[in-house]
Amino acid sequence: MRIPVISKSSVDGDANYSPPKAFPIGPFTKYAHNPILKPNPDWEFESGYLYNASAIVVDGYVFLLYRAQNKQKESSVGLAWSEDGFQFKKYHKPIIWATEPWEQGGGIEDPRIVRDPKSKLFIVTYTAYDLSTARLCVATSEDLFHWKKYPSFVPHYWQDLARTSDNKTLIRNEWLKSGAIFTERNKDGKYYMIWGDSDLHLAESDDLVHWSLTSGDFNANKFAQPRFNFENKLIESGPAPIKLNNGKNQWVFFYNASTTGGEDIPRETYTISEMLIDYDHIRDGPVARLEKPILKPEQRNEVEGQVNKVVFCEGIVQFKGKWLLYYGQGDSELGVAYTDV
């Protein structure tokens, strides 16, 4: 098997990339031959489950950084690549795995990847989970195979407020996860990240690697909170936002949502939707969002899995005339949905 060689000179993005002109992107169609990736029981690191992949286009390939779990449910990050965006080859070892004390037990969860347009470093946000606390961390690489980790930027005083399925609230100390990065500087000179898995919050950076919260106060830091029934339990960051070509500094942001139930969506169902963001006024929150999800669990492996009733996205790319949205199915396997550019 030929393994692609990636370096700082590698070219990212589709050669014929055409930025979207309007919100929302879609509608999306689920690929008829999902799942596109399943766990390999002969590889220990992914012998349990494979799902929740981030995606990036480099040197004419779609690369997926996916969450793998062994039979003990410890997570690591695997790598796969494709020349058409649908048929993938997998590397036989994890590329990011638990090495730090704050990663032991639970491991490395849910990568989201971008590339710094200046330094050409690949930058991944991931959740380090020690079976007690989720901490948002960053790692960097020049070649997608070798990664330098940075400690979590979660402050010890941070208290996250989560909602349970029976409409109660739960305080989680030092809990941060799910970071989606803008790779362009804001007009204030900072880079921004949208993160969170109850409400959505903001972090800022001078270099895309070292991050701090825009405010240590929960309410002052809040970017967005649930509004509609399908998202009334939580909203959680998806992949990096996508800039529109509409003469404004507006971006499309895919996100994940869960519900306490009602209307046409059962309790604890995870769905995928989109927001519109004005990056010049990011601290004001989203400009608009869809009233209904764009994807919801329908196929058997989405309705029944390690976690039932789940579709969950962390990766979207434009490749060969299509938008390809990669999403976890039931926290067990990986699917893709597509729409024409």
N, C-alpha and C positions, 0 to 999 in steps of 0.2 A: 504494500500500500504506500503510495506516495503521499508524504505529509507536506503541506505547503510551508514554505519558509517565509516568515514575516520579519520585517526589519523597519527601522525608522524611514527608509526610503520607499516602503510599500505605499501604494495609493489607496486611500479609502473612499468609499462612496461609489455608487453606480455611475458608469461612464456617461449615461444619458439621463442623469437625475433631473427631474422636473419638479420644483417645489409646488406644493398644493396652493391653490388660489383662494380656497374658501373653506369655511368650517361648516359641517364636520367632514372628515375623511370617511369615505365609504359610500354605500353600505357594503359589508363584508359577507363573503360566502365561505362557509366551512369546507375545507378540502375533502373530497369524497373518499380519499384513502387514508384519512386519519385513523390511528395515530401515526405520525411520521417518525417518532422515536419511542422505543420501549427500553426498559432496563435489560441489561445483559446479565443473566444469573451467574455466569462464569467469571464476571469481573466483580470482585468483592466490593469495591467502592460504590457500585450501582446495582448491587444484587437485589435491592428491595424495590426502589422506585426511581423514576426519572421524569422531571417536570420543570416548569417555570424557567424558561430560557430567555436570556438576553441575546440580542442579535446586532451584528455589525457587518458591513460589506468592506472587504479588503482584497485588493489584487484580483478582482473578478470572482471572489468566493463570498458566499454568505457564511459567516462563522456564528455558531451558537455556543454560548457559555451557559450550560444547563445545570440545574440543581440535581445532584445524584444523592441517593440514600442507600446505605447498606442495610442488611437485615436487622441491624440494631438501631436503625433510623438515625444514624449519625450522617450529617450532610457534608458534601464537598462539591466542588465545581468541576464538571467535565467539559470537554471541547469536541465539537463536531463541525464539519464544513461541507459545503454543497456548491455545485456549479449551476444548479437550476433553482435552488431555494426550497425544494421539496424532498429530494433524495439526498441523504446525508451519510457521510462516513464519520466514525467516532474514533477519537484517540483512546488508547487502551488504559490510560492512567489519569487520575485527577490532575488538574493544573493548579488548583488552590484547595488546600485541605487544612484541617485544624492543626496548628502548631503553637498557639498562644494559650495561656491559662484561661482567658475569657472565651475561648472557642471550644474548650473540652466538654465532651458529652453530647452536645447538640451539633457542633460543627459550623460549617460555612453555608449560609442559606442565601438564596434569591439574589444572584448577581444582576447588576444593571451596568452596562458598559457604554462609554463614550470615548472619543479620541481628542486629545488636545490639538487643535489645528496648528499651534505654534511649535510646541515641544515634540509633537508626534507620539507622545506617550499615550498608551491605552490606560484608561482610568476606570476602575470598577468600584462601585459601592456594593457592599454586601452586609448581611446581618450575621454577626458573631453571636452564637447562642450557647450558653454554658448550662442549659437545662433550668436556669432560674431567670436570667435577664437577657433580653435582646439588645445588642449594642451595634449601632451603625458604624461601619469601618470602611476604609479606603485602601485599595491596593493599586500599584502601577506596574506597567510592563512595556517593553519595547517589542516583544515578539509573540505575545499571547500565551507563552508556555512558562515563562519565568517571571515571578511576581514579587514585588517588594510591598510588604504590609506596613500600614500606619495604625497606631492605636486609635481607639474610638475617641471621637470628639465629644461624646456625651458628658455633660457636667454632672457632678455628683448630686447637685441639688435639683436636677430636673425631675418633675413629676408628670407623667403622662396620664391622661384620663381616658379610660376605655369604657365602652358600653357593652353590657352583656345582652344575651338574647332575651332575657326577661326584663329588659329595660332598667336594670340597675347600673350603677357606675362603679368602676374599679380603678384605684390609683396604682400606677406601676412606677416604681422608683428607677431612675436612670435608664428608662426604656426609650430607645430610638431605633427605628428601622426604615427600610424602603426609601432610598434616596435616588431621585431623578434629577440629573444635572443639565443646566443650560450651558452650552459651550461657547456662548458669546457673552461678552461683558455687558452689563447693564449700563445705562447712561451715567450711573453714579460710580462707575469704574469697577464694580464688584461682579463676580460670578455668583449665580444663585442656584440653590438646590431646593426642590420641593420634597419633603419627606413626611412620613407618618403612616400609621395604620389604625387610627381612630378618627381624629381630625387630621388635616394636612397643615404642615408648618414649614418654616423657611430656615435655611442656613446660608451663609455667605462665605466667600473665599477670594483671595487675591491671586491664587495660582491653580485652582481646580483640585488641589491635593489636600491642603490644610484648611479645615472648615471650622466655623464657629456658629452658634445660634445667633439669629438676628436679635433675639431677646430671650432672656432666661425666664421670663414670665409666660406661663402657658397661654393666657388670653391675649397678651400683647403680641405673641409670636404667631398666632393663629392665621393661616392663609385661607382655609376653607373648611367648612363643616358640612355634614349631611343636610340635604334639603328635601329629597324625594324619598318615597317609600322604599324603593329598591336599594337605597344606600343608607337607611336610617340607623343601622348598627355601626357601620364604619365605612370610611373611604380610605384607600391606600394607593400610594404612588404606583404608576406603571413605568413604562420606559421613558427615556429622555424626551422632552418636548420637541415638536417639529415646527419650524418657522414657516409661516405663510408668506406667499409672494402676493400681497394685496396692498402694498404701499403703506402699510402700517407695521409697527413692531409687534405683531400678534403671532401667537404660537398655539398649536393644538397639543393638548395634553391628554393622553390616554390614562385612565385610572381604573382601579378595581373597587368593588363595592360589595357590601353584605347587608342583609336585611333581617329584621326581627319577624318578618312575614306580613302578609296582607296583599290585597289586590290579586295579581296573577302570579306572584312569586312566593314560593314556600319559605318558611323560616330558615335562616342560616344559609340561604342560597348566595353564592358569589357570582357576580356578573361583571361585565366590562363596559365602560362608557367613555365619553370624551368631554373635556372642558376647553373653553377658549380663554387665553390669557393675554393681557396687554402687558408686555414685558417692561415698558416704560413706567408702568404703574403697578408693578407686581405686588407691592405691599397692600394694595387695595383688594386683593383677591381676584377670583375669576370674573371675566366679563359675562360669560354665559356657560351653560352646560346643558346637555341633552336631558329631556325629561324621562327618557326610557333608555335602558341599556342597549348596546349594539350587539352584544353576544351574551347568551345565557346558557346554562346547562341543558342539553337536549339529547345528546348521544349517550349510549349506555355507559361508557367509561367516564362520562362527565357527571352523570346522575349517581353512579355507584363507583366508589374508589376508596383509596386510603382515607380521604375526606369526601363525603357525599355532596353533590350539588355544587360543583366548583368548576368555573372557568376563570383563569387568572393569567394576566399578561405582564411581561417585563421586556418584551422585544418586538420592535417593528422596524422594517427596512423597506426601502424602495429598491426593487431589483428587476431588471429586464421587463419594464413596463407595468409592473404590479407593485402594490403595497402588500407586504407579507407580514401578517400579525401572528406571532408565535405565542401560544398560550398553553398553560398546564390544564390537563383534563383530570379532574378528580384527585389532584395531588398524587398522580400515579403514572401518567404517560403524557406525551407532548403532541399537540396538534397545531395546525396552522389554518388561518383564514385569509382570504385574499380579496382584493378589489383592483380594478384597472386604474392606472394613473389618469 
